[in-house]
């Protein structure tokens, strides 16, 4: 109670204080009028010009031939792909298998599969030496409710009756709920029907300790934390004989996993990968767990490209690059001619690099994306992977080559004065008021900046001016200019300081532009007035 | 007064809507988008204002409405978000073993006064973050000139949104709505080579997912930040996670997808972040020492700022009394409490810095607090619930970052920082009962057993919380902490050597916390921004303006998908 009063008191005090302060400051703010209209520049001439040039080049016949070359190469790379199923040793995580010899086939979804056929695919002629144990492990999207506990059932696990009895020692299904002992009749409701089954109430630790085989938990693995498998808490799980669970779910003769135990520990199944590949074509097989000679291996449908497959994709990329560069070379003089014309019209030198990068990206990835999608849907992920390598390598080389072939000019100027944030000049105009008017006039009639604020103060003999300018080229950038006018004997010392700012990031070039434009304007005005005949 | 009243009414309407969307989104996916709510609110407030008052809001009214709406959305992280999280923890873990009090989670009964008062109090502690942001706003916005991309996007939406042609506005917003809605309903187009990579480089991941929201956010970030986030992500999943596998800490199975790998690596990523953050913060505070010293000197001289700073420290420290009464913590924890409050303030500053550069910090800076509590001997749930901003309820750092975005938006639009700061606190506190009720309502209607709030999805997340609360020593890993520290030092030296000083260590940090399928999106966004940057200021600013609008549209797309989901579509 004391704690509750204490925390409520803090909440209310903070709320009231915040309301008071918010109102106080907001009232002051409502008096302040702001500039509402914003100048949004819609013209993007450089971008438009670059887009036009890109379109022009894309429409040229040599582009069609390059596209054809790239398309054929990436398709060839897709067709030359080869892969193997991957086998990983996971003994570290699922160790402690002992001397067993077994295979657990996991299906990607529960299916109506004859478990003996699975065994036949895997073991071939040795099927008669194998014992086949079907399982049904299902995670429900709409859980079942029980009359024993508030906790619903998310996971139902059915195990072949004989294996179940051997594993648990029970004949009835089991469920982890208080009082954790005895057999009870439980009402299960969900999916529009109600079932009553007999269950044995067991401890959570007992459910957790159950293994399918070796150290592989019977509870489905939902994920991992580091290398530790994470399984659903046992209180959400009902485990029972397969026939009972199938009936509960109305699952016909569906299975989700098939355990194949080889009776003779010495027998080794040959051509396991071939059997797995054949099985994958017949059933939705996700992976096969192999328990043998104290090791746990995982054979999955994740396909790994073979080295020869990757080499083939690199070779096709090389051919594509050679052919495309030859074709592109023929177009270089034409492109250079356009480039020179445009440079004279004010086209920035670097823009050609952007246009070429755009051109190469559109051609290579345009055709590449099409072939990759097609190979992924019709030939599989490894073919798509090969096409991707060919596309990426071709793109890299072509981008570098086109960039080099049409390298922009480096501009040099004879005299270069870098814009500075500080500038000092001595003027013979001695009247600070006149100087102040000159500075204000120079900033007000400016085609590059809007004058947002102008203030000045006289401090002793000195005049201090502060002006806030916003850059017309953009809506969120500008400068703060400070000017100090200090009278000297026969002149006035003008000290200018300008600091650029931007709501958004502003490139260095723009910053320098702003500095140069603002300072030169003020300096220019003062100097030109000084030169005028008095 | 009329202006204030109108803005608050519109802000409340918009915030009540967005608070529900954020609550539902968090319950279904486990992720919150409330940090970005300000951008979406900029459009919603404009629309609602026009509908109710039949005219355009002034800049001040628009800002105020957005801040109120944003504040209510933010409160979902502390109230309904954590209420749902603890409900899942209670379901998956053992509440009595963790000493998780019943008033902390949904038990099937009506909301108890204890539950309501606790969550309101936790929101009040989080309000300390807004005060810290206010105290340091000059330092971060004016002296360090951090871009605060989300704050800038809010100001772009408020100012340029009204000036831009109506057709262009509708086009950009509609594009965002359609793309995000389609992505949620049909699934993001993605390619995941992670299973194949496990045989070639175990523990590595190459994936790309056309996540509209993330890509738009990446376009809003400064060029170098996008680059840093992308590089951090790619390096993490090409070098660091394979190293973890080689050390036997992380499993690599050929059946693992990129998201499986990311969730398996999550505890180690948290440890790596601790190492990385320690080194990067030392570097940052060393480099910014002069400016910080000036700020602190100014703070000492300014009585009103010092008052707010002291109030924020007192608010955070106020949790000591309930902590003592409710769980009698170990003497070691009590002894470090003053230092821990200092750490919370320090983390708030680091979080503001991260938000300033990367837009959102999510919770990337906070595992340090969890480790400190863990090392001080804090066991069972209560110390973490009250003191840990990572797994607990009060989140002053999260609020500090979000408040600074609101302050930045206000400053860009010539609104004094006091207005967004205090209105944000008011909206959070006033919105907290509402958003808590939303969380309770969703759990009452769906229960934890609904396919909509599928509990099994939460298992990996709450399992780690469970191990921390139980005091399991494997919760943090010394090798990973060292790996993170070494990575930070290497990145720092590498960036210096390559003269890439513009790429921030904090951007790399954010990249480490993201799933592997979005890293490449940040690199693509960086390339797009580079071209726009070179094409001219007008092109660059147009890109930002349209991206902000599309992002707001994407937020509305999320809202529409929530409504569709509630109606049983999709």
Interface residues (C-beta under 8 A of the other chain):
Chain A: X2 X3 X4 X6 X7 X8 X10 X11 X14 X15 X18 X19 X21 X22 X23 X25 X26 X27 X28 X29 X30 X32 X34 X36 X37 X38 X39 X40 X41 X42 X43 X44 X46 X47 X50 X86 X88 X90 X92 X93 X139 X141 X142 X143 X145 X150 X151 X152 X154 X222 X223 X224 X225 X226 X227 X230 X232 X233 X236 X286 X287 X298 X300 X302 X303 X304 X305 X350 X351 X354 X357 X358 X376 X381 X382 X384 X385 X473 X474 X475 X476 X477 X501 X503 X504 X505 X506 X507 X510
Chain B: X1 X3 X4 X58 X59 X60 X64 X91 X92 X93 X108 X113 X114 X117 X118 X120 X121 X123 X124 X127 X145 X147 X152 X155 X156 X159 X160 X162 X163 X164 X165 X191 X193 X195 X196 X198 X199 X200 X202 X222 X223 X244 X248 X249 X250 X251 X252 X253 X254 X255 X260 X263 X264 X265 X266 X267 X268 X315 X318 X321 X322 X325 X326 X412 X413 X414 X415 X416 X418 X419 X422 X423 X425 X426 X429 X430 X449 X450 X451 X454 X455 X456 X459 X460 X463 X464 X467 X474 X477 X531 X533 X534 X535 X536 X537 X538 X539 X540 X541 X542 X544 X545
